[in-house]
Amino acid sequence: MGILRDISVIVLAAGAFVFTLVPLALSGVLVYGVWRLLKHENLPTWLRRGREMLTAGLSTVELVMDRVTRPIFAVQTACATVEGWIRGVRRGGIDRWRRERGC
């Protein structure tokens, strides 16, 4: 039984080694790829182009949102202005009525 136990421990250790070796190899390939791109100055060009595309997208989204919200704000402003006028007329009328009645 001791031999089977030892073999199973060796198999488990080999599996753990393989499962750690695969991510290590993938991260090594990733680091080498980034180093190679930086060495050949391809990565900054890609990043610059990506940043330009994101900036253009952001500008488009801001323009569309401005055009969508502008009428909503205009209606809200108009309603608030009219409501203020109505309050002023009502308060002026109430104050005048109270003065006439002596309240």
DSSP file (Angstrom, degrees, kcal/mol; ACC not computed):
  #  RESIDUE AA STRUCTURE BP1 BP2  ACC     N-H-->O    O-->H-N    N-H-->O    O-->H-N    TCO  KAPPA ALPHA  PHI   PSI    X-CA   Y-CA   Z-CA
    1    1 A M     >        0   0    0      0, 0.0     4,-2.0     0, 0.0     5,-0.1   0.000 360.0 360.0 360.0 -30.5    0.0    0.0    0.0
    2    2 A G  H  >  +     0   0    0      1,-0.2     4,-2.2     2,-0.2     5,-0.1   0.848 360.0  54.5 -64.5 -34.2    2.9    2.3    0.7
    3    3 A I  H  > S+     0   0    0      2,-0.2     4,-2.4     1,-0.2    -1,-0.2   0.907 107.9  48.8 -68.3 -41.4    4.0    2.1   -3.0
    4    4 A L  H  > S+     0   0    0      1,-0.2     4,-2.5     2,-0.2    -1,-0.2   0.893 110.4  52.0 -64.2 -39.1    0.6    3.2   -4.3
    5    5 A R  H  X S+     0   0    0     -4,-2.0     4,-2.0     2,-0.2    -2,-0.2   0.930 110.8  47.2 -61.8 -45.0    0.5    6.1   -1.9
    6    6 A D  H  X S+     0   0    0     -4,-2.2     4,-2.1     1,-0.2    -2,-0.2   0.894 112.2  49.7 -64.8 -40.3    4.0    7.2   -3.1
    7    7 A I  H  X S+     0   0    0     -4,-2.4     4,-2.5     1,-0.2    -1,-0.2   0.911 109.9  50.8 -65.3 -41.4    3.0    6.9   -6.7
    8    8 A S  H  X S+     0   0    0     -4,-2.5     4,-2.5     1,-0.2    -1,-0.2   0.883 109.5  50.6 -65.7 -36.8   -0.2    8.9   -6.2
    9    9 A V  H  X S+     0   0    0     -4,-2.0     4,-2.4     2,-0.2    -1,-0.2   0.900 110.9  49.3 -65.1 -40.1    1.8   11.7   -4.4
   10   10 A I  H  X S+     0   0    0     -4,-2.1     4,-2.4     2,-0.2    -2,-0.2   0.912 111.6  48.6 -64.9 -42.2    4.2   11.8   -7.4
   11   11 A V  H  X S+     0   0    0     -4,-2.5     4,-2.4     2,-0.2    -2,-0.2   0.919 112.4  48.5 -64.5 -43.3    1.3   11.9   -9.9
   12   12 A L  H  X S+     0   0    0     -4,-2.5     4,-2.4     1,-0.2    -2,-0.2   0.898 111.6  49.6 -63.0 -40.6   -0.4   14.7   -7.9
   13   13 A A  H  X S+     0   0    0     -4,-2.4     4,-2.2     2,-0.2    -2,-0.2   0.894 110.5  50.2 -64.9 -39.7    2.9   16.7   -7.7
   14   14 A A  H  X S+     0   0    0     -4,-2.4     4,-2.4     2,-0.2    -2,-0.2   0.906 110.9  49.6 -65.1 -41.0    3.4   16.3  -11.4
   15   15 A G  H  X S+     0   0    0     -4,-2.4     4,-2.7     2,-0.2    -2,-0.2   0.917 111.2  48.6 -63.5 -42.9   -0.1   17.6  -12.0
   16   16 A A  H  X S+     0   0    0     -4,-2.4     4,-1.5     1,-0.2    -1,-0.2   0.888 110.7  52.0 -63.5 -38.1    0.4   20.5   -9.8
   17   17 A F  H  X S+     0   0    0     -4,-2.2     4,-2.1     2,-0.2    -2,-0.2   0.923 111.5  46.0 -63.5 -44.0    3.7   21.2  -11.6
   18   18 A V  H  X S+     0   0    0     -4,-2.4     4,-2.1     1,-0.2    -2,-0.2   0.921 110.9  52.4 -65.4 -43.7    2.0   21.2  -15.0
   19   19 A F  H  < S+     0   0    0     -4,-2.7    -1,-0.2     1,-0.2    -2,-0.2   0.766 115.1  42.1 -67.2 -23.6   -0.9   23.4  -13.8
   20   20 A T  H  X S+     0   0    0     -4,-1.5     4,-1.4    -5,-0.2    -1,-0.2   0.759 110.7  56.5 -88.3 -27.7    1.6   25.9  -12.5
   21   21 A L  H  X S+     0   0    0     -4,-2.1     4,-2.5    -5,-0.2    -2,-0.2   0.868 100.7  57.9 -71.5 -35.9    3.9   25.7  -15.5
   22   22 A V  H  X S+     0   0    0     -4,-2.1     4,-2.4     2,-0.2     5,-0.2   0.955 109.7  41.2 -64.2 -52.3    1.1   26.5  -18.0
   23   23 A P  H  > S+     0   0    0      0, 0.0     4,-2.6     0, 0.0     5,-0.2   0.884 114.9  53.4 -63.7 -34.4    0.2   30.0  -16.5
   24   24 A L  H  X S+     0   0    0     -4,-1.4     4,-2.0     2,-0.2    -2,-0.2   0.923 110.2  46.6 -63.5 -43.3    3.8   30.7  -16.0
   25   25 A A  H  X S+     0   0    0     -4,-2.5     4,-2.4     2,-0.2    -1,-0.2   0.907 112.2  50.9 -65.1 -41.6    4.6   30.0  -19.6
   26   26 A L  H  X S+     0   0    0     -4,-2.4     4,-2.2     1,-0.2    -2,-0.2   0.907 111.0  47.3 -64.3 -41.3    1.6   32.1  -20.8
   27   27 A S  H  X S+     0   0    0     -4,-2.6     4,-2.4     2,-0.2    -1,-0.2   0.871 110.7  53.2 -68.3 -33.9    2.7   35.1  -18.7
   28   28 A G  H  X S+     0   0    0     -4,-2.0     4,-2.4    -5,-0.2    -2,-0.2   0.909 109.4  48.3 -63.9 -41.9    6.2   34.7  -20.0
   29   29 A V  H  X S+     0   0    0     -4,-2.4     4,-2.4     2,-0.2    -2,-0.2   0.901 111.6  50.7 -64.4 -40.4    4.9   34.7  -23.6
   30   30 A L  H  X S+     0   0    0     -4,-2.2     4,-2.3     2,-0.2    -2,-0.2   0.919 111.3  47.1 -63.7 -44.3    2.8   37.8  -22.8
   31   31 A V  H  X S+     0   0    0     -4,-2.4     4,-2.5     1,-0.2    -2,-0.2   0.908 112.6  49.7 -64.4 -41.8    5.8   39.7  -21.3
   32   32 A Y  H  X S+     0   0    0     -4,-2.4     4,-2.5     2,-0.2    -2,-0.2   0.902 110.4  51.0 -64.0 -40.1    8.0   38.7  -24.2
   33   33 A G  H  X S+     0   0    0     -4,-2.4     4,-2.4     2,-0.2    -2,-0.2   0.916 111.3  46.6 -64.1 -43.0    5.3   40.0  -26.7
   34   34 A V  H  X S+     0   0    0     -4,-2.3     4,-2.4     2,-0.2     5,-0.2   0.911 112.6  50.7 -65.0 -41.6    5.0   43.3  -24.9
   35   35 A W  H  X S+     0   0    0     -4,-2.5     4,-2.3     1,-0.2    -2,-0.2   0.914 111.0  48.6 -61.4 -42.3    8.8   43.7  -24.8
   36   36 A R  H  X S+     0   0    0     -4,-2.5     4,-2.1     2,-0.2    -2,-0.2   0.906 111.3  49.5 -65.9 -41.0    9.0   42.9  -28.5
   37   37 A L  H  <>S+     0   0    0     -4,-2.4     5,-2.2     1,-0.2     6,-1.0   0.898 112.7  47.3 -65.4 -39.3    6.3   45.4  -29.3
   38   38 A L  H ><5S+     0   0    0     -4,-2.4     3,-0.7     1,-0.2    -1,-0.2   0.878 110.3  53.3 -67.9 -36.1    8.0   48.1  -27.3
   39   39 A K  H 3<5S+     0   0    0     -4,-2.3    -2,-0.2     1,-0.2    -1,-0.2   0.897 114.5  40.1 -65.5 -39.3   11.3   47.4  -28.8
   40   40 A H  T 3<5S-     0   0    0     -4,-2.1    -1,-0.2    -5,-0.1    -2,-0.2   0.364 109.5-123.7 -93.1   5.8    9.9   47.8  -32.4
   41   41 A E  T < 5S+     0   0    0     -3,-0.7     4,-0.4    -4,-0.3    -3,-0.2   0.810  75.9 122.0  58.4  34.4    7.8   50.8  -31.4
   42   42 A N     >< +     0   0    0     -5,-2.2     4,-2.0    -6,-0.2     5,-0.2   0.790  63.0  61.3 -90.0 -33.3    4.6   49.2  -32.5
   43   43 A L  H  > S+     0   0    0     -6,-1.0     4,-2.8     1,-0.2     5,-0.2   0.918 100.3  51.3 -64.5 -45.8    2.8   49.4  -29.2
   44   44 A P  H  > S+     0   0    0      0, 0.0     4,-2.7     0, 0.0    -1,-0.2   0.884 109.6  52.0 -60.8 -34.9    2.8   53.2  -28.8
   45   45 A T  H  > S+     0   0    0     -4,-0.4     4,-2.4     2,-0.2    -2,-0.2   0.920 111.5  46.7 -63.9 -43.3    1.4   53.6  -32.3
   46   46 A W  H  X S+     0   0    0     -4,-2.0     4,-2.6     2,-0.2    -1,-0.2   0.911 113.4  48.3 -64.9 -42.3   -1.4   51.2  -31.4
   47   47 A L  H  X S+     0   0    0     -4,-2.8     4,-2.7     2,-0.2    -2,-0.2   0.909 111.1  50.4 -65.7 -40.4   -2.1   52.9  -28.2
   48   48 A R  H  X S+     0   0    0     -4,-2.7     4,-2.3    -5,-0.2    -2,-0.2   0.926 112.8  46.4 -62.2 -44.1   -2.1   56.3  -29.9
   49   49 A R  H  X S+     0   0    0     -4,-2.4     4,-2.3     2,-0.2    -2,-0.2   0.904 112.8  49.7 -66.3 -40.7   -4.6   55.1  -32.5
   50   50 A G  H  X S+     0   0    0     -4,-2.6     4,-2.5     2,-0.2    -1,-0.2   0.901 110.3  50.3 -63.4 -40.5   -6.7   53.5  -29.8
   51   51 A R  H  X S+     0   0    0     -4,-2.7     4,-2.4     2,-0.2    -2,-0.2   0.901 109.9  50.8 -64.5 -40.3   -6.7   56.7  -27.8
   52   52 A E  H  X S+     0   0    0     -4,-2.3     4,-2.3     2,-0.2    -2,-0.2   0.904 111.0  48.5 -62.9 -41.4   -7.7   58.7  -30.9
   53   53 A M  H  X S+     0   0    0     -4,-2.3     4,-2.2     2,-0.2    -2,-0.2   0.911 112.4  47.9 -66.6 -41.5  -10.6   56.3  -31.6
   54   54 A L  H  X S+     0   0    0     -4,-2.5     4,-2.5     2,-0.2    -2,-0.2   0.880 111.1  51.3 -65.8 -37.7  -11.8   56.5  -28.0
   55   55 A T  H  X S+     0   0    0     -4,-2.4     4,-2.4     2,-0.2    -2,-0.2   0.906 110.2  49.1 -65.3 -41.7  -11.6   60.3  -28.0
   56   56 A A  H  X S+     0   0    0     -4,-2.3     4,-2.1     2,-0.2    -2,-0.2   0.908 112.2  48.7 -64.4 -40.8  -13.6   60.5  -31.2
   57   57 A G  H  X S+     0   0    0     -4,-2.2     4,-2.5     2,-0.2    -2,-0.2   0.908 110.9  50.1 -64.2 -41.8  -16.2   58.1  -29.7
   58   58 A L  H  X S+     0   0    0     -4,-2.5     4,-2.6     2,-0.2    -2,-0.2   0.908 109.7  50.7 -63.3 -42.3  -16.4   60.2  -26.5
   59   59 A S  H  X S+     0   0    0     -4,-2.4     4,-2.3     1,-0.2    -1,-0.2   0.906 110.9  49.3 -62.3 -41.2  -16.9   63.4  -28.5
   60   60 A T  H  X S+     0   0    0     -4,-2.1     4,-2.5     2,-0.2    -2,-0.2   0.924 111.3  48.5 -64.3 -44.6  -19.7   61.8  -30.4
   61   61 A V  H  X S+     0   0    0     -4,-2.5     4,-2.6     1,-0.2    -2,-0.2   0.916 112.2  48.8 -62.8 -43.5  -21.4   60.5  -27.3
   62   62 A E  H  X S+     0   0    0     -4,-2.6     4,-2.1     2,-0.2    -1,-0.2   0.895 111.8  49.6 -63.9 -39.3  -21.1   63.9  -25.6
   63   63 A L  H  X S+     0   0    0     -4,-2.3     4,-2.1     2,-0.2    -2,-0.2   0.930 113.0  46.0 -64.3 -45.4  -22.5   65.6  -28.7
   64   64 A V  H  X S+     0   0    0     -4,-2.5     4,-2.2     1,-0.2    -2,-0.2   0.920 113.0  49.5 -64.7 -43.6  -25.5   63.3  -29.0
   65   65 A M  H  X S+     0   0    0     -4,-2.6     4,-2.4     1,-0.2    -1,-0.2   0.868 109.8  52.1 -64.8 -35.5  -26.2   63.5  -25.2
   66   66 A D  H  X S+     0   0    0     -4,-2.1     4,-1.7    -5,-0.2    -1,-0.2   0.921 111.7  46.1 -64.9 -43.1  -26.1   67.3  -25.5
   67   67 A R  H  < S+     0   0    0     -4,-2.1    -2,-0.2     1,-0.2    -1,-0.2   0.840 114.5  48.3 -68.8 -32.5  -28.6   67.3  -28.3
   68   68 A V  H  X S+     0   0    0     -4,-2.2     4,-0.6     1,-0.2    -2,-0.2   0.901 117.1  39.8 -74.2 -40.7  -30.9   64.8  -26.5
   69   69 A T  H  X S+     0   0    0     -4,-2.4     4,-2.4     1,-0.2     5,-0.2   0.694  95.3  80.5 -85.7 -18.5  -31.0   66.7  -23.2
   70   70 A R  H  X S+     0   0    0     -4,-1.7     4,-2.1     1,-0.2    -1,-0.2   0.911  94.9  45.6 -57.7 -46.4  -31.1   70.2  -24.5
   71   71 A P  H  > S+     0   0    0      0, 0.0     4,-2.5     0, 0.0    -1,-0.2   0.883 111.4  53.6 -65.1 -35.2  -34.9   70.1  -25.2
   72   72 A I  H  X S+     0   0    0     -4,-0.6     4,-2.3     1,-0.2    -2,-0.2   0.929 111.0  45.2 -64.2 -44.0  -35.6   68.5  -21.8
   73   73 A F  H  X S+     0   0    0     -4,-2.4     4,-2.5     2,-0.2    -1,-0.2   0.866 111.3  53.8 -67.4 -35.1  -33.7   71.3  -20.0
   74   74 A A  H  X S+     0   0    0     -4,-2.1     4,-2.3    -5,-0.2    -2,-0.2   0.925 110.6  45.8 -65.3 -43.1  -35.5   73.9  -22.1
   75   75 A V  H  X S+     0   0    0     -4,-2.5     4,-2.7     2,-0.2    -2,-0.2   0.920 113.2  50.0 -64.9 -43.2  -38.9   72.5  -21.2
   76   76 A Q  H  X S+     0   0    0     -4,-2.3     4,-2.3     1,-0.2    -2,-0.2   0.902 111.6  48.5 -62.2 -41.4  -37.9   72.3  -17.5
   77   77 A T  H  X S+     0   0    0     -4,-2.5     4,-2.2     2,-0.2    -1,-0.2   0.915 112.0  48.8 -65.2 -42.9  -36.6   75.9  -17.5
   78   78 A A  H  X S+     0   0    0     -4,-2.3     4,-2.5     2,-0.2     5,-0.2   0.916 111.9  48.9 -63.7 -43.1  -39.8   77.1  -19.1
   79   79 A C  H  X S+     0   0    0     -4,-2.7     4,-2.6     1,-0.2    -2,-0.2   0.913 111.5  49.2 -63.6 -42.3  -42.0   75.3  -16.7
   80   80 A A  H  X S+     0   0    0     -4,-2.3     4,-2.1     2,-0.2    -1,-0.2   0.883 111.3  50.2 -65.0 -37.6  -40.0   76.6  -13.7
   81   81 A T  H  X S+     0   0    0     -4,-2.2     4,-2.1     2,-0.2    -2,-0.2   0.940 112.7  45.3 -65.4 -47.3  -40.3   80.2  -15.1
   82   82 A V  H  X S+     0   0    0     -4,-2.5     4,-2.5     1,-0.2    -2,-0.2   0.899 112.0  52.6 -63.8 -40.2  -44.1   79.9  -15.6
   83   83 A E  H  X S+     0   0    0     -4,-2.6     4,-2.4     1,-0.2    -1,-0.2   0.888 108.3  51.0 -62.8 -38.7  -44.5   78.4  -12.1
   84   84 A G  H  X S+     0   0    0     -4,-2.1     4,-2.3     2,-0.2    -1,-0.2   0.902 109.8  49.6 -64.0 -41.3  -42.5   81.2  -10.6
   85   85 A W  H  X S+     0   0    0     -4,-2.1     4,-2.5     2,-0.2    -2,-0.2   0.919 111.0  49.5 -62.5 -43.1  -44.7   83.8  -12.4
   86   86 A I  H  X S+     0   0    0     -4,-2.5     4,-2.8     1,-0.2     5,-0.2   0.918 110.7  49.6 -64.7 -42.4  -47.9   82.0  -11.1
   87   87 A R  H  X S+     0   0    0     -4,-2.4     4,-2.9     1,-0.2     5,-0.3   0.912 111.0  50.4 -60.8 -41.9  -46.5   81.9   -7.6
   88   88 A G  H  X S+     0   0    0     -4,-2.3     4,-2.2     2,-0.2    -2,-0.2   0.908 112.2  46.1 -63.2 -41.9  -45.8   85.6   -7.8
   89   89 A V  H  X S+     0   0    0     -4,-2.5     4,-2.4     2,-0.2    -2,-0.2   0.921 114.7  47.8 -67.4 -43.0  -49.2   86.4   -9.0
   90   90 A R  H  X S+     0   0    0     -4,-2.8     4,-2.9     2,-0.2     5,-0.2   0.935 113.8  45.7 -64.2 -46.1  -50.9   84.3   -6.4
   91   91 A R  H  X S+     0   0    0     -4,-2.9     4,-2.9     1,-0.2     5,-0.2   0.900 112.9  50.7 -65.4 -39.3  -48.8   85.7   -3.5
   92   92 A G  H  X S+     0   0    0     -4,-2.2     4,-2.1    -5,-0.3    -1,-0.2   0.911 113.1  46.4 -63.4 -40.5  -49.4   89.2   -4.8
   93   93 A G  H  X S+     0   0    0     -4,-2.4     4,-2.3     2,-0.2    -2,-0.2   0.897 113.7  47.7 -67.5 -40.9  -53.1   88.5   -4.9
   94   94 A I  H  X S+     0   0    0     -4,-2.9     4,-2.6     2,-0.2     5,-0.2   0.921 112.1  49.5 -66.8 -43.6  -53.2   86.9   -1.5
   95   95 A D  H  X S+     0   0    0     -4,-2.9     4,-2.2     1,-0.2    -2,-0.2   0.909 112.2  48.3 -61.9 -41.0  -51.2   89.7    0.1
   96   96 A R  H  X S+     0   0    0     -4,-2.1     4,-2.2    -5,-0.2    -1,-0.2   0.910 111.7  50.0 -64.9 -42.1  -53.6   92.3   -1.5
   97   97 A W  H  X S+     0   0    0     -4,-2.3     4,-1.9     1,-0.2    -2,-0.2   0.898 110.9  49.3 -64.1 -40.7  -56.6   90.3   -0.3
   98   98 A R  H  X>S+     0   0    0     -4,-2.6     5,-2.0     1,-0.2     4,-1.5   0.888 110.4  50.6 -66.4 -38.5  -55.2   90.1    3.2
   99   99 A R  H  <5S+     0   0    0     -4,-2.2    -2,-0.2     1,-0.2    -1,-0.2   0.902 110.9  48.8 -65.8 -39.1  -54.5   93.9    3.3
  100  100 A E  H  <5S+     0   0    0     -4,-2.2    -1,-0.2     1,-0.2    -2,-0.2   0.868 116.1  42.9 -67.1 -36.6  -58.0   94.7    2.1
  101  101 A R  H  <5S-     0   0    0     -4,-1.9    -1,-0.2    -5,-0.2    -2,-0.2   0.640 109.6-122.1 -85.2 -15.9  -59.5   92.4    4.8
  102  102 A G  T  <5       0   0    0     -4,-1.5    -3,-0.2    -5,-0.2    -4,-0.1   0.767 360.0 360.0  81.5  26.1  -57.2   93.6    7.5
  103  103 A C      <       0   0    0     -5,-2.0    -4,-0.2    -6,-0.2    -5,-0.1   0.446 360.0 360.0 -86.9 360.0  -55.7   90.1    8.3
